[in-house]
Amino acid sequence: MPPALVAALIGLADDHLILGHRLSEWCGHAPMLEEDLAMPNIALDLIGQARGLYTYAGELEGAGRDEDALAFGRLERAYRNLLICELPNGDFAHTMLRQFYFASFMQLFWQEVESSTDATLAAIAAKAVKESQYHRRHCAEWVIRLGDGTDESARRMEEAVTLLAPYAGEFFIADPEACGAVAAGVLPETQALQHAWQADVEQVFVAAKLAPPEAVYAQKGGRRGLHTEAMGHLLAQLQFMQRSFPDMTW
Amino acid sequence: MVAFQARRAWEAAAAVLDPEVPAVTVADLGILRAVDIDNQGRAVAQVTPTYSGCPAVLAIELAIEAALRQAGFDPVIERVLAPAWTTDWITEEGREKLRAYGIAPPVDGSSSKRALFGEITVVCPRCAATDTSKLSEFGSTACKAQYRCNDCHEPFDYFKCI
């Protein structure tokens, strides 16, 4: 198996680990009990999906790196996640809009992977597609409730739309490491998902009485390991135990 | 002899209870796929993970390993991803045990979007009323959502359909 697929899978796994970690920061801080259960639950799903991908990438690589080595043992520049995943949470509106964008994209992505020529990825996708549909719906409901809510909640949601606009475009920039896998029918071409994603966002925005996001220059670099300022701080927390006590076990 | 040993190994592994829902066994849930004796005489248990985010997967594997060891086998746990587990694999007996334990079993087939999104009638596991409402899409574990019965007013868990 070409090492390019390993890099592509690590990038995909990084999206899930990093966003899952961000989401877990809400545990104990959510605006209500139901959301305090919902966000860590979604985070658990994302981290579970990341584990499957890391483990498989490690097996394909054959260099003895397991899920822990990949999740905790790399330097910042070796992480290949999309920038939107590492952004600080902001307020609840910002978190929900980001999660909606991500879940909507991933549901389209996993749908395609379900018919991947790679049986292991197809099996990971078979579960992940249902989980991301579930997340998408939950978050879309919050986007609608806040966008079409009070003046204050609408203002917060509008602000989130503006703040996230430069980061949504990176979903659809082709990962050079994934080219071979795309050609082999192992992974889908992300640009091909853009139209469906925009239609999904538009439909939710209409219900939320939100103006569509302005077309702005897309920030990119995550897939090349070029991160925002927030990433180093996130990794400091994420990796602390493994850095202090390498290969520790509970 | 091998067939007899395999049968005995299956019985030992199949009796392991789910750590989060101790009313059902791993066999009831369809998590334990097969137990075979390999040519080195080891008991190879094939286990499939449930929800991606279920933290109990490892605990379940360890429990199966311990049960096999206790029954005198040299156990090997094999994690099988494909085909992916769905709630359809929960046996009829498992569904009944869930209900008796106070958890409404998944409604409909997992391929049904209606079932995943709860646009379905979830029957109260306590009083069998059909007038129930969803309280929260996420519950105490990755596999459950929260419902309430509008008839007996008891809250209850619903096993999410995937």
Boltz contact constraints between the chains, C-beta under 6 A:
constraints:
  - contact:
      token1: [A, 34]
      token2: [B, 136]
      max_distance: 6.0
  - contact:
      token1: [A, 37]
      token2: [B, 138]
      max_distance: 6.0
  - contact:
      token1: [A, 38]
      token2: [B, 138]
      max_distance: 6.0
  - contact:
      token1: [A, 41]
      token2: [B, 138]
      max_distance: 6.0
  - contact:
      token1: [A, 44]
      token2: [B, 53]
      max_distance: 6.0
  - contact:
      token1: [A, 44]
      token2: [B, 142]
      max_distance: 6.0
  - contact:
      token1: [A, 45]
      token2: [B, 52]
      max_distance: 6.0
  - contact:
      token1: [A, 45]
      token2: [B, 53]
      max_distance: 6.0
  - contact:
      token1: [A, 48]
      token2: [B, 52]
      max_distance: 6.0
  - contact:
      token1: [A, 48]
      token2: [B, 53]
      max_distance: 6.0
  - contact:
      token1: [A, 49]
      token2: [B, 52]
      max_distance: 6.0
  - contact:
      token1: [A, 119]
      token2: [B, 82]
      max_distance: 6.0
  - contact:
      token1: [A, 120]
      token2: [B, 81]
      max_distance: 6.0
  - contact:
      token1: [A, 123]
      token2: [B, 81]
      max_distance: 6.0
  - contact:
      token1: [A, 123]
      token2: [B, 82]
      max_distance: 6.0
  - contact:
      token1: [A, 123]
      token2: [B, 84]
      max_distance: 6.0
  - contact:
      token1: [A, 126]
      token2: [B, 84]
      max_distance: 6.0
  - contact:
      token1: [A, 127]
      token2: [B, 52]
      max_distance: 6.0
  - contact:
      token1: [A, 127]
      token2: [B, 84]
      max_distance: 6.0
  - contact:
      token1: [A, 130]
      token2: [B, 116]
      max_distance: 6.0
  - contact:
      token1: [A, 130]
      token2: [B, 162]
      max_distance: 6.0
  - contact:
      token1: [A, 131]
      token2: [B, 52]
      max_distance: 6.0
  - contact:
      token1: [A, 138]
      token2: [B, 137]
      max_distance: 6.0
